[in-house]
């Protein structure tokens, strides 16, 4: 028995099918990210799993019980499942401790641990209208989690956060799973935010899952160019550009090309851009061009360079 099973979910909105037959399962303690471009159906799917939206076809089963939609319940939502929306509304002009005490099903000791994990212990006396966006979001998370759910759904939790609050939230989400024995299912339109956290990533395109796998697998072995682009810069060129045989396109990430001394693929540097942690270098080679990401070599524009391919880093599409 799977912890969560999603079978044949289809959903139509405004005469268009936004979900076209979604199937996947999730085991307890398995952390899954659902990623894809905006409008691909991710958030709709998450709301159906939460019991907040009615599917037109298909079934969701949570701990072997069918999740009922809002047409079947007086109060929408499935017991044991907490859903954090993109908006995480909080009551205005209330102290944080007041917001949290209404839904608390934990002991004082358990609640104190949760507040520490969510990085909000120092905010208890502050009013909700005095909080930053990231602080409001973490309070909203704690408000849901003190109800002791076993599955936590997060809809675009990293949207509209600056870098520092995003990094705090990543740590909080990781700690929630590890320290609270909680299973999470997270939706994001920026897949790079999920690579260091997820056990499995589901790629959604036009209402269908087009690829699923570990972060390492989907990053290095994308099924198509859409999936490749979701995870950042890449090269997709004719095999001959990399001096390979065959007619397939060859895929390689920029960091898997490296500069060498007078051996390898010969090219001319067209562009050099400083990216903070590395340089991105565009190199013109016979038959095309290649993007190289390097941390220790800073070639000059117009100079002749040679490129080597890191072992086992090429993927044919």
MOSUL-V856334 format. One record per backbone hydrogen bond with DSSP energy under -0.5 kcal/mol. NH is the residue of the N-H (numbers start at 1). CO is the residue of the C=O. E is the energy in kcal/mol with one decimal. If there is no record, write none. Layout:
nh,co,e
NH,CO,E
NH,CO,E
This chain:
nh,co,e
3,26,-0.7
4,26,-2.2
5,61,-2.7
6,24,-3.1
7,5,-0.5
7,59,-2.9
9,22,-1.9
10,57,-2.0
11,19,-1.8
13,16,-3.2
16,13,-1.9
18,11,-2.2
18,16,-0.8
19,11,-1.7
20,207,-2.7
21,9,-1.9
22,9,-1.8
24,6,-2.0
26,4,-2.7
30,27,-2.0
31,29,-0.6
32,30,-0.6
32,184,-1.8
33,200,-2.2
34,186,-3.4
35,33,-0.6
35,202,-2.8
36,188,-1.0
40,37,-1.6
45,41,-2.0
46,42,-2.1
47,43,-2.1
48,44,-1.8
49,45,-2.2
50,46,-1.9
51,47,-0.5
51,48,-1.0
52,47,-2.6
53,47,-1.0
56,10,-2.1
57,10,-1.6
59,7,-2.5
61,5,-2.8
62,65,-3.0
63,3,-3.1
63,61,-0.5
65,62,-1.3
67,60,-3.3
72,69,-1.9
76,74,-0.5
77,51,-1.0
78,50,-1.1
81,78,-2.1
82,151,-2.6
84,153,-3.0
85,83,-0.7
94,91,-0.7
96,123,-0.5
96,126,-2.3
97,124,-2.2
98,95,-0.7
99,95,-2.0
100,96,-2.0
101,97,-1.6
102,98,-0.9
103,100,-0.7
104,101,-0.6
105,146,-2.5
111,107,-2.9
112,108,-2.3
113,109,-1.8
114,110,-2.2
115,111,-2.5
116,112,-1.9
117,113,-2.4
118,114,-2.5
119,116,-1.1
120,115,-2.6
121,115,-0.8
123,120,-2.2
124,121,-0.8
126,123,-1.7
128,94,-2.4
130,127,-2.0
131,128,-1.3
136,132,-2.7
137,133,-2.0
138,134,-1.8
139,135,-2.2
140,136,-2.5
141,137,-2.1
142,138,-2.2
143,139,-2.5
144,140,-1.5
145,141,-2.4
146,142,-2.0
147,144,-1.2
148,145,-2.0
150,80,-2.3
151,80,-1.9
152,183,-2.8
153,82,-3.4
153,151,-0.5
154,185,-2.3
155,84,-2.5
155,153,-0.5
156,154,-0.8
156,187,-1.5
157,187,-0.5
159,156,-1.3
161,158,-1.2
166,162,-2.4
167,163,-2.3
168,164,-2.0
169,165,-2.4
170,166,-2.3
171,167,-1.8
172,168,-2.4
173,169,-2.8
174,170,-2.0
175,171,-2.6
176,172,-2.5
177,173,-1.5
178,174,-2.0
179,175,-3.3
180,175,-0.6
180,176,-1.4
182,176,-0.8
183,150,-1.6
185,152,-2.5
186,32,-2.5
187,154,-2.8
188,34,-2.1
191,189,-0.5
193,190,-2.0
194,191,-2.2
195,191,-0.8
197,194,-1.3
198,194,-2.5
199,31,-3.0
200,31,-1.6
201,213,-3.1
202,33,-2.9
203,201,-0.5
203,211,-3.3
204,35,-3.0
204,202,-0.6
205,208,-2.9
207,40,-1.8
208,205,-1.4
210,203,-2.4
210,208,-0.7
211,203,-1.1
213,201,-1.7
218,214,-2.5
219,215,-1.8
220,216,-2.1
221,217,-2.8
228,224,-2.1
229,225,-2.5
230,226,-1.2
231,227,-0.7
231,228,-1.0
232,229,-1.4
235,252,-2.0
237,250,-2.2
239,248,-1.2
241,238,-1.7
242,238,-0.6
242,239,-1.1
243,240,-1.8
244,239,-2.1
250,237,-3.5
251,315,-3.4
252,235,-2.1
256,253,-1.9
257,254,-1.4
258,308,-2.4
260,306,-2.5
262,260,-0.8
265,307,-2.8
267,305,-2.5
268,284,-2.3
269,303,-2.5
270,282,-3.3
271,282,-1.4
273,280,-2.5
275,273,-0.5
275,278,-3.1
277,275,-1.2
279,294,-3.3
280,273,-3.0
281,279,-0.6
281,292,-3.3
282,271,-2.4
283,281,-0.6
283,290,-3.2
284,268,-3.2
285,283,-0.5
285,288,-2.3
286,266,-0.6
288,285,-2.3
290,283,-2.6
292,281,-2.9
292,290,-0.5
293,254,-1.8
294,279,-2.6
294,292,-0.5
302,269,-2.7
303,300,-2.1
305,267,-2.7
306,260,-0.6
307,265,-2.3
308,258,-3.0
310,256,-2.7
313,310,-1.2
315,251,-2.4
317,249,-2.3
